[in-house]
Amino acid sequence: MDTGPLLLMVVAAALVFAFTNGFHDTANAVATSVVTGALRPYAAVGLSAALNFAGAFLSLKVAATVAGGIVDSGVITLPVVFAGLMGGLLWNLVTWYLGMPSSSSHALVGGLVGAAFVAVGASAVKGVGVASLVLLPALLSPVAAMLVAGAGSRVVRRVTRGVPAGVRERGFRVGQIGSASLVSLAHGTNDAQKTMGVIMLALVTGGAAGAGEDPAGWVVVSSAAAMAAGTFVGGWRIVRTVGRRLVRIGSMEGFAAQSGSAALILVASDSGFPLSTTQVCCGSVVGAGMRRGASKVRWRVVAGVAGVWLMTLPGAAVLGALMWWGSQWVGGMQGVGLMFLLVLMAGFWLYVAADRRPVNASNVNAERAGHRMKWEEEGV
């Protein structure tokens, strides 16, 4: 198989994944600021997209981790990288349609691991790297985010206790603009690099780059631009879940949640951890919302989201394996092209069928008013 066209297709698939990463993870940066009215919907996604793009240029440590710390670039092939991308991409599309804030990072890693495992064997997967760089942070990051955001909301409330309510509310809304900007910047620093890492993995596998090289300028720019474009589209289905369904929060809790999320993600990016920004941001929202009492959290929704998190790695791994088997069954470039076409068609159908209306403070409040009796019966 000619590696030139295949390499181009793998790069294209990686950029499509980055686009879905952007609109899948829009909620991480904008959910709390939109539902509290601190930012209008399109202003929020525009600001987030610009800072996602800028954040991609701050560090390359996560890209190096993804390129060399998950699977062995010396034994895998371009069809394996492609199948892994397709597995992660398909998981992103399905969970976005369901409105579930799953981890794009874990979907990508799971897809790569599943495809590499069935194509080459267990020797292609760096088990220690997956455990230390993916699984351990996945277990610790939501808990850490809950603790940091919960503590932050209590400190902020205590510090501002003597401030008039109107002044305090306006101040927190302004503060949310700053904290949302930090989350967007941090998200770009961590998540855009995952696409860079996969593209570099493909370039090394295809012989177009050497192992250990930093991503070229075009890799950085294209990855950042693809994710920023996806962010601007706005994944409103997941914004509803993060901003409204987990727990009802005000501007103070939103400010604390976003500030805590940004701090944790930036620390992880500087350390080279491909952290799940989704898990951090959801954990922060729950932690900040618990200031009003644990009974205010919709624990059934939280449990459902956590269940999707647990299924993401194995689920995306199965999809990555199926994508590899499917492309091999057809054979050659035709197999790769067919799998790409099928996934794109599935994504287009899901996008057309989905409810894509922007979320804002007014329609959230209307929905809350219409469902207040039901929520009270559920103990929310």
N, C-alpha and C positions, 0 to 999 in steps of 0.2 A: 504493500500500500504506500502510495506517495505521501510522504510526511508533510509536504508543503500545504496542500489544501486541508489536510486533516488538522494541522496546527492552527490554521486560520479559523477553522470551525470551532476548535476548542477555545480559542481566545474569544470568539463571538459568543459562545455559550457562557463563558465566565462573565462577560459583560452583561449578558441578559440576567444572569444570576445576581450580579451587583444591582441591577435595576430593581429586581424583585426584593432584594435585601432592603433597598431604600424605602419602597412603599410598604413593605411588610413591617418595618421597624419605625415608621413615621411616628407611631404612638409613643415611642420611648422619649422623644423630645417634646412633642407638642400636646399630648393628651391632657395633662393637668392644666397647662396654661390656657388651652382652648375652652375646656369645660368650666373654668372659673371666670372666663371673660377677660383674662389678662391680654390675650391676643385674639384677633379675628382669624378665622380658619386659614384663609389664603395668605395672610401676612405671616402666620405661624409657619406654614410649610415653606414659604419663600425664604424666610430667615433661616429655617432649619436646613434647607437645601444648600444655601450659600455657605453656611458654616460646616456642613458635612464635607463639602468640597475643600474648604480651607484646611479642615482637620486632617485630611489625608496626607498632607505634606509635613506634618509635625514630627513623625517618627516612622521608622521602617522595621521596628523590632518584631511586631506581630506578623508582618509579611514573611520574615525569615523563619519564624516558628512554623507557619503553615506550610511553607515551601519545603522545609527539611525535617520537621519534628513529628509529623503524623504518619507518613508513609515513606518508604524507601524509594527515592527517586531513581536509584540505580537499577531497579528491577521492574518497575511498572512501565506501562506503555501509554501512548496518547489515547487509545480507545478507553483505557481504564480511567484516566483523568476525565475524559468526556463523560463516561457513564456516571462517575461520581458527581460531577456537576449537575447532570440531568436528575439524579436522585434527589439532591438537595434542592434543586429548582422546583421539582414537582411537589416536594413536601412543603415548601414555602407557599406555593399556589393554593394547595388544598387547605392549609391551616389559615391562610389569609381569608379564603372564602368562608370558612367556618367562624371567622372572627376570633381566633385563638392566638394569643401572643406567644408563639413558640420561638425557639432560638434559631435564627438563620445560621449562626456559627456552628451549632451542633448539627444542623441539617447538612451543611457543607462537609463537616468532618465525617459524619455518619455515611454520607454518600460515597466519599472517597474510600473510607475503610471497607464498606461493603463491596464496592467494585474491585478493590485491590485484593480482598480476601478470596473472592470466587475466581478471579483471573489468575492470580499468582500463588496464593496460599497465605497462611498465617505469617510467613517470614517477611511478607511485604509490609505488614503493619507494625509500627513501632509501639508495642503495647505500653511500655513505660512512658513514652511521650503522650499517648492518649490519656493514660491514667493521671499523670501529673499535670499536664497542660490543659486538659479538657474536663475530665470527670471530677477531679478534686475541686477546681474552681466552680464547677456546676453545683456541687453540693454546698459549698461554703458561701458563694456570692449572694444568693437570695437572703440567707440568714444575716449575713453581714450588712446587707442593704437595709433590711428591716430594722436592725439595731441602730445603725447610724441615723437613718431617717427618723426613727422613733425618738431617739435621744435629741436630735436636732430640733424636732418640732416642739418638744417640751422646753428646751433651752430658749428657743425663739419666743415662745408664748410667755415665758417668765420674764424675759428681757423687755418685752413690749406690753406688759400687763397694764402699765399706767398710761399708755398712749390712747387717746380717744379712738373709738371704734372706727369712725369714718376715715380718719387719718391712717390708722393702722391698715385698714383694708386697701386703701389706695397705695400705700407703701409696699405692701406685699405683692400687689399686682405688678407694680413697676419692677420689684425684685424678681418676680417670675420671668419677666422678659430676659433679665440677665442670666438667671439660672437655666432657662430653656436654651439660651445661646450656648452656655457651657456644656450642656448635655449634647447638643448638636455637634459642637466641636469635638467633644470626646468620642461621640459615636463615629464620626468621620475618621478620627485617629485610630480607632480599633477596627471597625467593620470594613472600611474600604480596603484596608491592608490585607484582609483575608482573600479578596479577589486578586490583589496583586500577587499574593503568595501562590495562588493556584495558577495564575498565568506564568509566573516564574517556574513553577513545577513543570508546566507543559513545555516551556521553552528549554529547560534542562533536559527533559525527556526526549524532546525532538531534536536535540543537538544544536539549538540556536543560542544557548547560553550555558555558561559554566556553573557548576554547583557552588553555592555560596555567594554568587554575585548579587549585588543590590539591584532592585528593579530599575529598569531603564525609565527615562522620563516619560515616554509615551505610555508605559504601563501604569505609572502613577496617575497621570492626567486622565487617561481613559477610564480607569477604575473609579476615580473620584467623580468624574462627570456622570458616569452611568448611575452611580448610587445617588448622587444629588438629583438627577432627573427623576428617579423613582421616588425619592422623598417628596419632590414637588407635586407629583401626581396625588399623593396623600392616601394612606391606607386607612380610610375612615372606619372600616368595619372593626379594626383592632383598636382604633382610638376610642370607640364606644366601650369596648370591654375594659381597657385600662383606665379610662377616665371616668366611667360611670358605673360599671357593673361590679368591680371588685369592692369598692367602698366609696361612700360619698365624702368628698374632701372639699375644703375651702382653700382660699388663696394662701393662707399661712401654711397649711399642710402641703399644698402643691409646691411652694417655695422650698420647704424643707426636703421634700422628696427629690426634687430636681437637683438641689445642691448636693445632697448625699450621693445621688447617682453619678453626677459628674465627677466628684472626687474619687470614687471607687474605680470608675472606668479609666480615668486618666492615669491613676496609679498602675492599673493592670496593663495599659498600653505601654507605659514606660518600662514595665518589667517583661514585656514580650508575651503576655498571656492573651490568647484569643478568647477573651471573656464574652459571655452572653450578655449583651446590653439589655436584652429583653428581660432576662431574669433579674438583673440588678434594678431596672426601673420598676418592674412590677413589685419586687420586694420592698422597694422604697415607698411606693404608693401605699401598700398595706401597712408598713411600719408607721408611716406618718398618720394614716387614717386611724390607727389603733389608739391614738392619743385621746380620742373621744370614747374609747372603750372597745374591747374586743368584740362585743356584741354587735357593733356597727359594721363589722366586716362581713361580707357575704361569703362565708366559708365554703359553701357548696361551689360557688364559682371559682374560688381560689383552689379548691381541690381539683376541679376540672382542669384548670390551667396547669397545675402541678402534674397532673396525669399526662397531659400532652407533652410537658417537658421530659418526663420519664420515657415517653415513647419516641421522642424525636431521634435520638441516636440510632436505636435499632430500626425504627421505621424508615428513616432515610437510608440506612445501610441496606435494607431489603430492596428499596426502590433502586438504589445504585446497582445492586446485584442484578435486578431484573433488567435494567437498562443495558448492562453489559451483555447479558445473555441474549437479549433481543437484537442488539446490534450484531453480535456474533452469528446469530441464527440466519439473519439476512446476508451478512458478510460484506466486507470491504467498506468503501465510502458510502455505498447505498444503504447499508445498515445504520451507519452513524447518522446519515442525513435523514433517514426515515424516523429514527428515534427523536431527533431534534424537531422534525416537523410535527410529530404526534404531540410532543410536550408543548410546543408553541400553540398548536390548535386547542389543546386542553386549557392552556392558560387564557387564550382569547375567549373561549366559551365561558369559563368561570368569571372572567372580568365582565363580560356582557350580562351574565345572569345575576351578578352581585348588586346589592344595594350600595351605591358609591356616594350617597349624599354626604356633604361635609357636615361635621359635628360642630355646634357652637353652643355657647352658654344658654341661649334662649330656648333652643329645641331640647337641650338636655333638661332644663328646668321644666319644660312642658311635659316631657316624658316622665320626669319624677313625680309631677303633680298627678298625672294620670295613673301612676302605679303606686302612689303612696300607701293606699290601703293594703295592697298586696304585700308591699315591702314590710309594713308594720306587722302583718300576720306572720311573715317569715322571720321577724325579729331583727330586721336591719335598722 
